[in-house]
Every structure is written in structure tokens, then in C-alpha cells.
């Protein structure tokens, strides 16, 4: 997983956006972005509370584990959550005339999901959150194990710094990383992008069940992150 920083100005100022203000700039329900669909129909299971996420043997890694798990850091004034359900990369036409049940099942998994959180902070607190995530990326390259909300431990075996998505505009800071996660003996990637504009942070952890099964790389579309940044930067 990699971290990169794009330093900019103060963004939207020091005051945290209100719940109403944050909702107004969050990605809209049903919006189609990069071929996938945004939904506001999410559950707490998809977005655990920060206090339930812990990398006990490597506490510095808890910040990164929290992002990976779909949580937000610190004490935001308000939080809005969305999911982005990416398009299937494999269509039935690609499978031929008589696909097997296994081929159909794999095709259904061949898409990317991002658990999008938008959180507003006082600007100094937002910068501290970004620093904690960046530090975790740097210090947790050899991996860590974390638990979230009483679920089974998740083993992240490697963290690699990544470049910010190409062409992003409007971010004061960006942290990006690729994590390698082991599940049932299979190792696959989790992509993480976190952006700050002023006092507001957008969290974009993403998974692909197909990639988890095969170990192949996948891409979190820059267009998804940019769509959220574009709405956010209209506030300031």
C-alpha cells in the first residue's frame, strides 16, 4: 500500500461541515459513476465504529486497519456513508454459449465495491487524521492483524505505498495504498484511497471478491474519487 501526499491550501476553511452540509455534498443515491452505482442503502456491518477496530500487536496500524475495515478516524462532527457497486468486468456474452455454474458464479463476483465515507472535522483534526493514516502506511509495511466488531481476525500480510489516482483535482492531501490480505489461504489486494479537502475527509477502501480469489490486481476508479471531490469542492 502506498501513501502519497498532495499538499494544498486550506480548502474549505477551519469549520467542520454540519450533518446537513455534508449530506448535501455527498454522492447522490443512484448516481452512476465509472460504470458503477452509488447507493445510500448501507448497514452498520459494512461500516464498523472506530472503537471496535484494533490492531493490538501493532497499535500504530490501527489507523490503517480502521480505514480498511470501513471505519472513519478521530471524532468527526458528522459522517455520511455510501457504497459504490462497480460494474461486472465479465459479461455473460464473454463466457460463451454454455457457461458452467462456476464460471457464472465467478463472473458475478468480478466487480469492485468501495465503502465510501465522508467525514467532517475541524481542519486541524482532519490534518491529524491524515498524518496518522500516512504514518501507518509507512510503519506497517510488513503487515498486521486486526479485529473489527468482534469478527474473526483479519490478516493483512503486506502494505505497499501507492500513487494517488491519476488526475485528481481539489484534494489538499491524498493517501493511497494497496494492502495484501490473506483469507482462507488465498492472498488478494485491498485498495485504499483517502482524500482531504479542508476539514472534510473522504475514505475509499475498495475490495474485489474475484481479486481476493485470484490474487490479481484491480483498480479503484479515479473517477469515483473525483466525483466526490468535485461535489465537495463546491463548498469552498
C-alpha positions as CSV (number, residue, x, y, z in Angstrom):
1,X,0.0,0.0,0.0
2,X,1.3,3.4,-0.7
3,X,0.9,6.8,0.7
4,X,1.3,9.9,-1.3
5,X,0.6,13.4,-0.2
6,X,-0.6,16.3,-2.4
7,X,-0.3,19.4,-0.2
8,X,-2.5,22.3,-0.9
9,X,-4.1,25.2,0.7
10,X,-6.7,25.4,3.5
11,X,-9.5,24.0,1.4
12,X,-13.0,24.7,2.8
13,X,-11.8,26.5,5.9
14,X,-11.5,25.5,9.6
15,X,-15.2,24.9,10.5
16,X,-16.5,21.4,10.2
17,X,-19.4,20.9,7.8
18,X,-22.7,20.2,9.5
19,X,-24.6,17.0,9.0
20,X,-26.9,18.8,6.6
21,X,-24.0,20.3,4.7
22,X,-22.1,17.0,4.5
23,X,-25.2,15.2,3.1
24,X,-25.6,18.0,0.5
25,X,-22.1,17.3,-0.9
26,X,-22.1,13.5,-0.6
27,X,-22.5,11.4,-3.7
28,X,-26.2,11.0,-4.5
29,X,-28.2,7.8,-4.2
30,X,-28.4,6.1,-7.6
31,X,-25.7,8.1,-9.2
32,X,-23.8,6.2,-11.9
33,X,-20.0,6.8,-11.7
34,X,-17.3,4.9,-13.7
35,X,-19.9,2.4,-14.8
36,X,-20.9,1.6,-11.2
37,X,-23.8,2.8,-9.0
38,X,-23.8,4.7,-5.7
39,X,-26.2,3.6,-3.0
40,X,-27.0,5.1,0.4
41,X,-28.6,1.8,1.4
42,X,-25.8,0.6,3.8
43,X,-25.6,-1.2,7.0
44,X,-23.6,-0.8,10.2
45,X,-22.0,-4.2,9.5
46,X,-20.3,-2.6,6.4
47,X,-19.1,0.4,8.4
48,X,-17.9,-0.6,11.9
49,X,-17.3,2.0,14.6
50,X,-13.7,3.1,15.1
51,X,-13.8,1.8,18.7
52,X,-14.4,-1.7,17.6
53,X,-11.3,-1.9,15.3
54,X,-7.9,-2.8,16.8
55,X,-4.5,-4.0,15.6
56,X,-3.4,-4.9,19.1
57,X,0.1,-6.1,18.4
58,X,0.9,-3.0,16.3
59,X,-1.2,-0.1,17.7
60,X,0.2,2.3,15.1
61,X,-1.5,0.2,12.4
62,X,-5.0,0.6,13.9
63,X,-5.5,3.8,11.8
64,X,-4.9,1.9,8.6
65,X,-6.9,-1.1,9.8
66,X,-9.8,1.2,10.6
67,X,-9.8,2.6,7.0
68,X,-9.5,-0.9,5.6
69,X,-12.5,-2.1,7.7
70,X,-14.7,0.8,6.5
71,X,-14.5,3.0,9.6
72,X,-13.5,6.6,10.0
73,X,-10.9,8.0,12.4
74,X,-10.9,10.6,15.2
75,X,-14.1,12.4,16.3
76,X,-15.8,13.8,13.2
77,X,-18.6,16.3,13.6
78,X,-20.7,14.2,11.1
79,X,-20.4,11.3,8.8
80,X,-22.2,10.2,5.6
81,X,-21.8,6.7,4.2
82,X,-22.3,5.3,0.7
83,X,-21.4,2.2,-1.2
84,X,-20.2,2.2,-4.8
85,X,-21.0,-1.1,-6.6
86,X,-18.8,-1.3,-9.7
87,X,-19.8,-2.9,-13.0
88,X,-19.1,-6.6,-13.6
89,X,-16.0,-6.9,-15.7
90,X,-17.2,-10.2,-17.2
91,X,-20.5,-10.3,-19.1
92,X,-22.5,-13.5,-20.0
93,X,-21.5,-12.8,-23.6
94,X,-17.9,-13.1,-22.6
95,X,-18.5,-16.5,-21.1
96,X,-19.6,-18.2,-24.3
97,X,-22.7,-20.1,-25.2
98,X,-22.8,-22.6,-22.4
99,X,-21.0,-21.3,-19.3
100,X,-20.6,-23.6,-16.3
101,X,-22.1,-22.7,-12.9
102,X,-18.6,-22.0,-11.6
103,X,-18.0,-19.5,-14.5
104,X,-21.3,-17.8,-13.8
105,X,-20.5,-17.6,-10.1
106,X,-17.1,-16.1,-10.7
107,X,-18.5,-13.6,-13.2
108,X,-21.0,-12.4,-10.5
109,X,-18.0,-11.7,-8.2
110,X,-16.0,-10.0,-10.9
111,X,-16.7,-6.4,-9.8
112,X,-15.2,-3.8,-7.4
113,X,-17.0,-2.5,-4.3
114,X,-15.9,0.7,-2.5
115,X,-17.2,1.6,1.0
116,X,-17.3,5.4,0.8
117,X,-17.3,7.5,4.0
118,X,-17.3,11.3,4.0
119,X,-16.5,12.8,7.4
120,X,-16.2,16.4,8.5
121,X,-13.8,17.7,11.1
122,X,-12.3,20.9,12.4
123,X,-9.4,21.3,9.9
124,X,-6.6,20.7,12.4
125,X,-8.2,17.4,13.4
126,X,-8.6,16.4,9.7
127,X,-4.8,17.0,9.1
128,X,-4.0,14.9,12.2
129,X,-6.2,12.0,10.9
130,X,-4.3,12.1,7.5
131,X,-1.0,12.1,9.4
132,X,-2.0,9.1,11.4
133,X,-3.0,7.1,8.2
134,X,0.2,8.2,6.4
135,X,2.3,7.1,9.4
136,X,0.5,3.7,9.5
137,X,1.2,3.1,5.8
138,X,4.9,3.9,6.4
139,X,5.3,1.8,9.6
140,X,3.1,-1.2,8.8
141,X,4.7,-2.4,5.5
142,X,5.2,-5.9,6.9
143,X,1.5,-6.2,7.7
144,X,-0.7,-6.5,10.8
145,X,-3.6,-8.4,12.2
146,X,-6.8,-6.6,13.3
147,X,-10.2,-7.3,14.6
148,X,-13.4,-5.3,14.0
149,X,-16.7,-5.5,15.8
150,X,-16.0,-8.9,17.3
151,X,-15.5,-10.6,13.9
152,X,-12.7,-13.1,13.2
153,X,-9.2,-11.5,12.9
154,X,-8.2,-10.2,9.5
155,X,-4.6,-10.8,8.5
156,X,-3.0,-8.0,6.3
157,X,0.3,-9.5,5.2
158,X,1.8,-6.6,3.3
159,X,1.2,-2.8,2.9
160,X,2.6,-1.1,-0.2
161,X,2.5,2.7,-0.9
162,X,0.6,3.6,-4.0
163,X,0.4,6.7,-6.1
164,X,-2.6,8.9,-5.9
165,X,-5.2,8.2,-8.6
166,X,-4.2,9.9,-11.8
167,X,-5.6,13.4,-12.4
168,X,-7.3,14.1,-9.1
169,X,-8.2,17.8,-8.6
170,X,-9.4,19.5,-5.5
171,X,-7.6,17.4,-2.8
172,X,-5.4,19.1,-0.2
173,X,-3.9,15.7,0.7
174,X,-4.1,12.2,-0.6
175,X,-3.0,8.9,1.0
176,X,-3.2,5.8,-1.2
177,X,-2.1,2.2,-0.5
178,X,-2.5,-1.4,-1.6
179,X,-2.9,-4.0,1.1
180,X,-2.4,-7.7,0.6
181,X,-5.0,-9.6,2.7
182,X,-4.9,-13.4,3.4
183,X,-8.3,-15.1,3.7
184,X,-8.6,-18.8,3.9
185,X,-5.1,-19.3,2.5
186,X,-5.8,-17.0,-0.5
187,X,-4.0,-13.7,-0.8
188,X,-5.6,-10.7,-2.5
189,X,-5.5,-6.9,-2.7
190,X,-7.5,-4.3,-0.9
191,X,-7.1,-0.8,-2.3
192,X,-7.4,2.3,-0.1
193,X,-7.6,5.9,-1.1
194,X,-8.2,8.7,1.5
195,X,-8.5,12.4,0.5
196,X,-8.8,15.6,2.4
197,X,-10.3,18.8,1.3
198,X,-10.2,21.4,4.0
199,X,-11.7,19.8,7.1
200,X,-13.5,17.1,5.2
201,X,-12.1,13.6,4.5
202,X,-13.3,11.1,2.0
203,X,-12.4,7.4,2.7
204,X,-12.5,5.0,-0.2
205,X,-11.5,1.4,0.8
206,X,-12.3,-1.0,-2.0
207,X,-12.4,-4.8,-2.5
208,X,-12.9,-7.2,-5.3
209,X,-14.0,-10.7,-4.4
210,X,-12.7,-12.0,-7.7
211,X,-9.3,-10.5,-7.0
212,X,-9.3,-12.0,-3.5
213,X,-9.8,-15.4,-5.0
214,X,-7.2,-15.0,-7.7
215,X,-4.7,-12.5,-6.2
216,X,-4.9,-10.4,-9.4
217,X,-4.8,-6.6,-9.1
218,X,-7.8,-4.4,-9.6
219,X,-8.3,-0.7,-9.8
220,X,-10.3,1.8,-7.7
221,X,-11.6,4.2,-10.4
222,X,-10.1,7.7,-10.1
223,X,-13.5,8.9,-11.5
224,X,-15.2,7.8,-8.3
225,X,-12.9,9.7,-6.0
226,X,-13.0,12.7,-8.4
227,X,-16.8,12.7,-8.5
228,X,-16.9,13.1,-4.7
229,X,-14.1,15.7,-4.7
230,X,-15.9,17.8,-7.3
231,X,-19.1,17.9,-5.2
232,X,-17.0,18.7,-2.1
233,X,-15.0,21.5,-3.6
234,X,-18.2,23.4,-4.5
235,X,-18.4,24.2,-0.7
236,X,-15.2,26.2,-0.9
